[in-house]
């Protein structure tokens, strides 16, 4: 007899939180930052954060949209990808790079 239990999880549609989970989150949110015990964490210097980068295995959830962009931009992305494939990923990467640069500039 197998005791394996399988569950499907859709990160775009997670299950609802229980009342206990909601209460736990509310209690944590109400904590003053000074009341949080960081004693079990190794301290990180500013240099460590300066070279920090996103987890390379992180894949954000994609959302399908309709986006109007200039025809010449679309043509450039399509012409500068092999067989015209992957141009949407290249546009996404360009947008992400722009946003991250703005975030770095803003501090």
C-alpha positions as CSV (number, residue, x, y, z in Angstrom):
1,X,0.0,0.0,0.0
2,X,1.5,3.3,-1.1
3,X,1.4,6.2,1.3
4,X,2.4,8.8,-1.3
5,X,0.1,11.8,-1.4
6,X,0.3,14.2,-4.3
7,X,-1.0,17.7,-4.3
8,X,-1.2,20.1,-7.3
9,X,-0.2,23.7,-6.6
10,X,-0.9,26.6,-8.9
11,X,1.2,29.6,-7.8
12,X,-1.0,31.9,-9.7
13,X,-4.0,30.7,-7.7
14,X,-2.8,29.6,-4.2
15,X,-5.2,28.1,-1.7
16,X,-7.0,30.5,0.7
17,X,-5.3,31.1,4.1
18,X,-6.9,29.6,7.2
19,X,-8.1,31.9,10.0
20,X,-5.1,30.8,12.0
21,X,-2.6,31.6,9.2
22,X,-4.3,35.0,8.8
23,X,-4.0,35.7,12.5
24,X,-0.3,34.7,12.5
25,X,0.5,37.0,9.6
26,X,-1.4,39.9,11.2
27,X,0.6,39.3,14.5
28,X,3.9,39.3,12.6
29,X,2.9,42.5,10.6
30,X,2.1,44.2,13.9
31,X,5.5,43.5,15.4
32,X,7.8,46.5,15.7
33,X,11.1,45.9,13.8
34,X,13.1,46.3,17.0
35,X,11.1,43.3,18.5
36,X,12.4,40.9,15.7
37,X,15.2,38.6,16.9
38,X,17.8,38.3,14.1
39,X,20.2,36.5,16.5
40,X,20.3,33.3,14.4
41,X,21.3,35.1,11.2
42,X,24.8,35.9,10.2
43,X,25.3,39.7,9.7
44,X,25.8,40.8,6.1
45,X,28.0,43.8,5.2
46,X,27.0,46.5,2.7
47,X,29.6,44.9,0.3
48,X,27.7,41.6,0.4
49,X,24.5,43.4,-0.6
50,X,26.3,45.4,-3.3
51,X,27.1,42.1,-5.2
52,X,23.8,40.4,-4.4
53,X,21.7,39.1,-7.3
54,X,18.4,37.5,-7.9
55,X,18.2,33.7,-7.5
56,X,19.1,32.4,-11.0
57,X,16.4,29.7,-10.7
58,X,13.7,32.3,-9.9
59,X,11.1,32.5,-12.7
60,X,8.4,35.1,-12.3
61,X,4.9,34.2,-13.3
62,X,4.2,35.5,-16.8
63,X,1.0,37.3,-17.6
64,X,-0.4,37.6,-21.1
65,X,-1.3,41.1,-22.1
66,X,-1.9,43.2,-25.2
67,X,0.8,45.8,-25.5
68,X,1.0,48.4,-28.2
69,X,4.6,49.3,-29.1
70,X,6.1,51.2,-32.0
71,X,6.3,49.1,-35.2
72,X,10.1,49.8,-35.7
73,X,10.8,48.5,-32.2
74,X,8.9,45.3,-32.8
75,X,10.6,44.8,-36.1
76,X,14.0,45.3,-34.5
77,X,13.4,42.7,-31.9
78,X,12.0,40.2,-34.4
79,X,15.0,40.9,-36.8
80,X,17.5,40.5,-34.0
81,X,16.5,37.1,-32.7
82,X,17.1,33.7,-34.4
83,X,14.2,32.9,-36.8
84,X,12.2,35.7,-35.2
85,X,11.7,33.4,-32.2
86,X,12.2,34.6,-28.6
87,X,11.6,38.2,-29.4
88,X,9.0,38.5,-26.7
89,X,11.5,37.2,-24.1
90,X,14.0,39.7,-25.4
91,X,11.5,42.5,-25.0
92,X,10.7,41.2,-21.4
93,X,14.5,41.1,-20.7
94,X,14.9,44.7,-22.0
95,X,12.0,45.9,-19.8
96,X,13.4,44.1,-16.7
97,X,16.8,45.6,-17.3
98,X,15.3,49.1,-17.5
99,X,13.2,48.6,-14.4
100,X,16.2,47.2,-12.4
101,X,18.4,50.2,-13.5
102,X,15.7,52.6,-12.3
103,X,15.4,50.8,-9.0
104,X,19.2,50.9,-8.5
105,X,19.2,54.6,-9.3
106,X,16.3,55.2,-6.9
107,X,18.3,53.4,-4.2
